[in-house]
Amino acid sequence: MRPARAAPNLAIHPTSRAMNITQASTKADIITAAMEITDSQQAKIDQLQQQQVILIGLIAVLTVINLLG
């Protein structure tokens, strides 16, 4: 059996912390750690989607300026 890996630290907020999951971890610990990772990943996805919208808007504005100039 492979040793359990620690949850990756994808903290978005300074108060977030990664939990270490071991063979001795309870089901509740594992679920809590998975939920924390999922929440932090969703926050990062939301942030990246907002940045993508801004960048696409910037490209559109620059394209229009380039075509008019």
N, CA, C and O atoms as a printed pandas DataFrame, in Angstrom:
     atom_number atom_name residue_name chain_id  residue_number  x_coord  y_coord  z_coord
0              1         N          MET        A               1    0.845   -1.181    0.000
1              2        CA          MET        A               1    0.000    0.000    0.000
2              3         C          MET        A               1    0.888    1.241    0.000
3              4         O          MET        A               1    1.869    1.312    0.740
4              5         N          ARG        A               2    0.540    2.207   -0.827
5              6        CA          ARG        A               2    1.329    3.427   -0.909
6              7         C          ARG        A               2    1.061    4.309    0.303
7              8         O          ARG        A               2   -0.054    4.345    0.823
8              9         N          PRO        A               3    2.103    5.026    0.752
9             10        CA          PRO        A               3    1.876    5.951    1.869
10            11         C          PRO        A               3    0.988    7.106    1.423
11            12         O          PRO        A               3    1.040    7.541    0.273
12            13         N          ALA        A               4    0.185    7.585    2.340
13            14        CA          ALA        A               4   -0.723    8.693    2.037
14            15         C          ALA        A               4    0.082    9.968    1.841
15            16         O          ALA        A               4    1.087   10.194    2.516
16            17         N          ARG        A               5   -0.371   10.794    0.914
17            18        CA          ARG        A               5    0.300   12.062    0.650
18            19         C          ARG        A               5   -0.404   13.177    1.412
19            20         O          ARG        A               5   -1.596   13.100    1.710
20            21         N          ALA        A               6    0.358   14.198    1.712
21            22        CA          ALA        A               6   -0.229   15.378    2.345
22            23         C          ALA        A               6   -1.043   16.121    1.301
23            24         O          ALA        A               6   -0.706   16.112    0.117
24            25         N          ALA        A               7   -2.097   16.753    1.736
25            26        CA          ALA        A               7   -2.922   17.548    0.830
26            27         C          ALA        A               7   -2.089   18.709    0.308
27            28         O          ALA        A               7   -1.368   19.343    1.077
28            29         N          PRO        A               8   -2.178   18.999   -1.000
29            30        CA          PRO        A               8   -1.408   20.129   -1.524
30            31         C          PRO        A               8   -1.896   21.435   -0.918
31            32         O          PRO        A               8   -3.087   21.615   -0.666
32            33         N          ASN        A               9   -0.968   22.329   -0.694
33            34        CA          ASN        A               9   -1.319   23.606   -0.094
34            35         C          ASN        A               9   -1.667   24.588   -1.203
35            36         O          ASN        A               9   -0.775   25.168   -1.821
36            37         N          LEU        A              10   -2.948   24.775   -1.457
37            38        CA          LEU        A              10   -3.423   25.692   -2.479
38            39         C          LEU        A              10   -4.126   26.864   -1.819
39            40         O          LEU        A              10   -5.131   27.366   -2.321
40            41         N          ALA        A              11   -3.593   27.286   -0.704
41            42        CA          ALA        A              11   -4.252   28.309    0.096
42            43         C          ALA        A              11   -4.422   29.599   -0.690
43            44         O          ALA        A              11   -3.478   30.093   -1.307
44            45         N          ILE        A              12   -5.619   30.132   -0.660
45            46        CA          ILE        A              12   -5.928   31.406   -1.278
46            47         C          ILE        A              12   -5.921   32.484   -0.204
47            48         O          ILE        A              12   -5.438   33.595   -0.426
48            49         N          HIS        A              13   -6.456   32.149    0.948
49            50        CA          HIS        A              13   -6.582   33.091    2.046
50            51         C          HIS        A              13   -5.536   32.766    3.103
51            52         O          HIS        A              13   -5.191   31.599    3.288
52            53         N          PRO        A              14   -5.026   33.781    3.799
53            54        CA          PRO        A              14   -4.014   33.527    4.821
54            55         C          PRO        A              14   -4.497   32.617    5.943
55            56         O          PRO        A              14   -3.678   31.998    6.621
56            57         N          THR        A              15   -5.803   32.522    6.154
57            58        CA          THR        A              15   -6.307   31.687    7.241
58            59         C          THR        A              15   -6.450   30.228    6.823
59            60         O          THR        A              15   -6.686   29.369    7.673
60            61         N          SER        A              16   -6.312   29.928    5.521
61            62        CA          SER        A              16   -6.423   28.548    5.062
62            63         C          SER        A              16   -5.188   27.766    5.487
63            64         O          SER        A              16   -4.083   28.301    5.569
64            65         N          ARG        A              17   -5.411   26.488    5.753
65            66        CA          ARG        A              17   -4.277   25.636    6.078
66            67         C          ARG        A              17   -4.532   24.256    5.477
67            68         O          ARG        A              17   -5.673   23.808    5.366
68            69         N          ALA        A              18   -3.457   23.606    5.099
69            70        CA          ALA        A              18   -3.576   22.277    4.537
70            71         C          ALA        A              18   -3.542   21.249    5.666
71            72         O          ALA        A              18   -2.800   21.398    6.637
72            73         N          MET        A              19   -4.353   20.208    5.522
73            74        CA          MET        A              19   -4.346   19.133    6.505
74            75         C          MET        A              19   -3.509   17.987    5.960
75            76         O          MET        A              19   -3.523   17.710    4.761
76            77         N          ASN        A              20   -2.782   17.326    6.845
77            78        CA          ASN        A              20   -2.048   16.139    6.440
78            79         C          ASN        A              20   -2.948   14.929    6.649
79            80         O          ASN        A              20   -3.508   14.726    7.726
80            81         N          ILE        A              21   -3.072   14.140    5.604
81            82        CA          ILE        A              21   -3.878   12.931    5.670
82            83         C          ILE        A              21   -2.931   11.739    5.793
83            84         O          ILE        A              21   -2.016   11.571    4.987
84            85         N          THR        A              22   -3.162   10.935    6.791
85            86        CA          THR        A              22   -2.356    9.736    7.006
86            87         C          THR        A              22   -3.285    8.535    7.088
87            88         O          THR        A              22   -4.507    8.672    7.029
88            89         N          GLN        A              23   -2.698    7.373    7.222
89            90        CA          GLN        A              23   -3.508    6.163    7.362
90            91         C          GLN        A              23   -4.347    6.207    8.624
91            92         O          GLN        A              23   -5.384    5.549    8.704
92            93         N          ALA        A              24   -3.911    6.972    9.605
93            94        CA          ALA        A              24   -4.645    7.061   10.867
94            95         C          ALA        A              24   -5.753    8.112   10.821
95            96         O          ALA        A              24   -6.504    8.251   11.787
96            97         N          SER        A              25   -5.869    8.855    9.717
97            98        CA          SER        A              25   -6.885    9.905    9.615
98            99         C          SER        A              25   -8.282    9.292    9.591
99           100         O          SER        A              25   -8.514    8.230    9.013
100          101         N          THR        A              26   -9.188    9.992   10.231
101          102        CA          THR        A              26  -10.570    9.521   10.237
102          103         C          THR        A              26  -11.258    9.917    8.941
103          104         O          THR        A              26  -10.759   10.757    8.192
104          105         N          LYS        A              27  -12.381    9.319    8.690
105          106        CA          LYS        A              27  -13.174    9.642    7.508
106          107         C          LYS        A              27  -13.552   11.121    7.509
107          108         O          LYS        A              27  -13.525   11.774    6.465
108          109         N          ALA        A              28  -13.898   11.640    8.664
109          110        CA          ALA        A              28  -14.268   13.053    8.781
110          111         C          ALA        A              28  -13.084   13.960    8.448
111          112         O          ALA        A              28  -13.260   14.991    7.798
112          113         N          ASP        A              29  -11.874   13.585    8.889
113          114        CA          ASP        A              29  -10.675   14.365    8.565
114          115         C          ASP        A              29  -10.427   14.392    7.065
115          116         O          ASP        A              29  -10.097   15.434    6.499
116          117         N          ILE        A              30  -10.587   13.256    6.434
117          118        CA          ILE        A              30  -10.359   13.147    4.991
118          119         C          ILE        A              30  -11.380   13.982    4.227
119          120         O          ILE        A              30  -11.033   14.690    3.281
120          121         N          ILE        A              31  -12.633   13.896    4.639
121          122        CA          ILE        A              31  -13.693   14.672    3.973
122          123         C          ILE        A              31  -13.465   16.161    4.181
123          124         O          ILE        A              31  -13.628   16.950    3.249
124          125         N          THR        A              32  -13.088   16.552    5.393
125          126        CA          THR        A              32  -12.819   17.965    5.673
126          127         C          THR        A              32  -11.665   18.475    4.820
127          128         O          THR        A              32  -11.748   19.564    4.252
128          129         N          ALA        A              33  -10.602   17.705    4.725
129          130        CA          ALA        A              33   -9.448   18.105    3.910
130          131         C          ALA        A              33   -9.838   18.215    2.438
131          132         O          ALA        A              33   -9.428   19.150    1.750
132          133         N          ALA        A              34  -10.627   17.261    1.962
133          134        CA          ALA        A              34  -11.069   17.300    0.567
134          135         C          ALA        A              34  -11.938   18.526    0.298
135          136         O          ALA        A              34  -11.821   19.157   -0.753
136          137         N          MET        A              35  -12.805   18.860    1.246
137          138        CA          MET        A              35  -13.660   20.038    1.087
138          139         C          MET        A              35  -12.833   21.320    1.087
139          140         O          MET        A              35  -13.120   22.244    0.326
140          141         N          GLU        A              36  -11.810   21.379    1.934
141          142        CA          GLU        A              36  -10.940   22.556    1.982
142          143         C          GLU        A              36  -10.214   22.725    0.652
143          144         O          GLU        A              36  -10.129   23.831    0.118
144          145         N          ILE        A              37   -9.695   21.630    0.124
145          146        CA          ILE        A              37   -8.990   21.693   -1.162
146          147         C          ILE        A              37   -9.953   22.107   -2.268
147          148         O          ILE        A              37   -9.623   22.952   -3.100
148          149         N          THR        A              38  -11.139   21.514   -2.275
149          150        CA          THR        A              38  -12.132   21.845   -3.294
150          151         C          THR        A              38  -12.528   23.311   -3.215
151          152         O          THR        A              38  -12.649   23.977   -4.243
152          153         N          ASP        A              39  -12.729   23.818   -2.007
153          154        CA          ASP        A              39  -13.096   25.228   -1.836
154          155         C          ASP        A              39  -11.982   26.153   -2.332
155          156         O          ASP        A              39  -12.251   27.143   -3.013
156          157         N          SER        A              40  -10.730   25.829   -1.989
157          158        CA          SER        A              40   -9.625   26.685   -2.417
158          159         C          SER        A              40   -9.436   26.615   -3.928
159          160         O          SER        A              40   -9.104   27.618   -4.561
160          161         N          GLN        A              41   -9.645   25.436   -4.508
161          162        CA          GLN        A              41   -9.535   25.310   -5.961
162          163         C          GLN        A              41  -10.647   26.093   -6.651
163          164         O          GLN        A              41  -10.408   26.723   -7.681
164          165         N          GLN        A              42  -11.851   26.062   -6.102
165          166        CA          GLN        A              42  -12.960   26.809   -6.696
166          167         C          GLN        A              42  -12.698   28.306   -6.619
167          168         O          GLN        A              42  -12.999   29.040   -7.560
168          169         N          ALA        A              43  -12.139   28.761   -5.506
169          170        CA          ALA        A              43  -11.808   30.179   -5.376
170          171         C          ALA        A              43  -10.762   30.583   -6.406
171          172         O          ALA        A              43  -10.852   31.661   -6.994
172          173         N          LYS        A              44   -9.772   29.727   -6.627
173          174        CA          LYS        A              44   -8.737   30.016   -7.624
174          175         C          LYS        A              44   -9.333   30.006   -9.032
175          176         O          LYS        A              44   -8.982   30.855   -9.851
176          177         N          ILE        A              45  -10.216   29.075   -9.322
177          178        CA          ILE        A              45  -10.881   29.021  -10.629
178          179         C          ILE        A              45  -11.686   30.292  -10.861
179          180         O          ILE        A              45  -11.634   30.874  -11.944
180          181         N          ASP        A              46  -12.425   30.722   -9.852
181          182        CA          ASP        A              46  -13.212   31.962   -9.970
182          183         C          ASP        A              46  -12.303   33.155  -10.248
183          184         O          ASP        A              46  -12.613   33.994  -11.093
184          185         N          GLN        A              47  -11.189   33.228   -9.540
185          186        CA          GLN        A              47  -10.239   34.324   -9.733
186          187         C          GLN        A              47   -9.683   34.298  -11.157
187          188         O          GLN        A              47   -9.609   35.335  -11.815
188          189         N          LEU        A              48   -9.298   33.128  -11.625
189          190        CA          LEU        A              48   -8.746   33.013  -12.978
190          191         C          LEU        A              48   -9.783   33.335  -14.048
191          192         O          LEU        A              48   -9.448   33.927  -15.074
192          193         N          GLN        A              49  -11.035   32.954  -13.821
193          194        CA          GLN        A              49  -12.086   33.289  -14.780
194          195         C          GLN        A              49  -12.315   34.792  -14.848
195          196         O          GLN        A              49  -12.541   35.338  -15.928
196          197         N          GLN        A              50  -12.257   35.463  -13.701
197          198        CA          GLN        A              50  -12.392   36.921  -13.694
198          199         C          GLN        A              50  -11.237   37.573  -14.447
199          200         O          GLN        A              50  -11.445   38.520  -15.205
200          201         N          GLN        A              51  -10.033   37.074  -14.242
201          202        CA          GLN        A              51   -8.873   37.605  -14.947
202          203         C          GLN        A              51   -8.990   37.359  -16.449
203          204         O          GLN        A              51   -8.598   38.207  -17.251
204          205         N          GLN        A              52   -9.525   36.208  -16.829
205          206        CA          GLN        A              52   -9.706   35.887  -18.233
206          207         C          GLN        A              52  -10.670   36.863  -18.892
207          208         O          GLN        A              52  -10.421   37.328  -20.004
208          209         N          VAL        A              53  -11.763   37.173  -18.215
209          210        CA          VAL        A              53  -12.742   38.121  -18.758
210          211         C          VAL        A              53  -12.092   39.489  -18.953
211          212         O          VAL        A              53  -12.302   40.141  -19.976
212          213         N          ILE        A              54  -11.309   39.916  -17.975
213          214        CA          ILE        A              54  -10.630   41.208  -18.070
214          215         C          ILE        A              54   -9.653   41.216  -19.242
215          216         O          ILE        A              54   -9.602   42.183  -20.002
216          217         N          LEU        A              55   -8.883   40.149  -19.390
217          218        CA          LEU        A              55   -7.914   40.084  -20.479
218          219         C          LEU        A              55   -8.589   40.049  -21.849
219          220         O          LEU        A              55   -8.106   40.679  -22.790
220          221         N          ILE        A              56   -9.689   39.328  -21.969
221          222        CA          ILE        A              56  -10.415   39.290  -23.244
222          223         C          ILE        A              56  -10.963   40.675  -23.565
223          224         O          ILE        A              56  -10.921   41.113  -24.715
224          225         N          GLY        A              57  -11.474   41.359  -22.555
225          226        CA          GLY        A              57  -11.953   42.730  -22.757
226          227         C          GLY        A              57  -10.832   43.653  -23.185
227          228         O          GLY        A              57  -11.013   44.491  -24.068
228          229         N          LEU        A              58   -9.679   43.503  -22.565
229          230        CA          LEU        A              58   -8.522   44.317  -22.926
230          231         C          LEU        A              58   -8.079   44.045  -24.364
231          232         O          LEU        A              58   -7.749   44.976  -25.099
232          233         N          ILE        A              59   -8.072   42.787  -24.760
233          234        CA          ILE        A              59   -7.733   42.435  -26.146
234          235         C          ILE        A              59   -8.723   43.068  -27.110
235          236         O          ILE        A              59   -8.333   43.591  -28.154
236          237         N          ALA        A              60  -10.003   43.022  -26.760
237          238        CA          ALA        A              60  -11.026   43.614  -27.633
238          239         C          ALA        A              60  -10.812   45.116  -27.782
239          240         O          ALA        A              60  -10.880   45.645  -28.892
240          241         N          VAL        A              61  -10.556   45.799  -26.684
241          242        CA          VAL        A              61  -10.327   47.246  -26.727
242          243         C          VAL        A              61   -9.084   47.576  -27.561
243          244         O          VAL        A              61   -9.115   48.484  -28.391
244          245         N          LEU        A              62   -8.009   46.847  -27.340
245          246        CA          LEU        A              62   -6.778   47.091  -28.092
246          247         C          LEU        A              62   -6.959   46.783  -29.582
247          248         O          LEU        A              62   -6.390   47.470  -30.431
248          249         N          THR        A              63   -7.743   45.762  -29.897
249          250        CA          THR        A              63   -8.012   45.427  -31.308
250          251         C          THR        A              63   -8.788   46.538  -31.978
251          252         O          THR        A              63   -8.478   46.919  -33.107
252          253         N          VAL        A              64   -9.790   47.061  -31.301
253          254        CA          VAL        A              64  -10.578   48.164  -31.858
254          255         C          VAL        A              64   -9.711   49.402  -32.047
255          256         O          VAL        A              64   -9.793   50.063  -33.082
256          257         N          ILE        A              65   -8.888   49.721  -31.064
257          258        CA          ILE        A              65   -7.996   50.876  -31.171
258          259         C          ILE        A              65   -7.027   50.686  -32.345
259          260         O          ILE        A              65   -6.756   51.623  -33.095
260          261         N          ASN        A              66   -6.518   49.472  -32.489
261          262        CA          ASN        A              66   -5.576   49.180  -33.576
262          263         C          ASN        A              66   -6.256   49.317  -34.932
263          264         O          ASN        A              66   -5.653   49.823  -35.878
264          265         N          LEU        A              67   -7.510   48.869  -35.036
265          266        CA          LEU        A              67   -8.229   48.959  -36.311
266          267         C          LEU        A              67   -8.591   50.392  -36.658
267          268         O          LEU        A              67   -8.613   50.766  -37.830
268          269         N          LEU        A              68   -8.875   51.197  -35.637
269          270        CA          LEU        A              68   -9.249   52.581  -35.882
270          271         C          LEU        A              68   -8.034   53.488  -36.114
271          272         O          LEU        A              68   -8.140   54.548  -36.730
272          273         N          GLY        A              69   -6.896   53.050  -35.612
273          274        CA          GLY        A              69   -5.695   53.906  -35.675
274          275         C          GLY        A              69   -4.852   53.687  -36.841
275          276         O          GLY        A              69   -3.825   54.347  -36.993
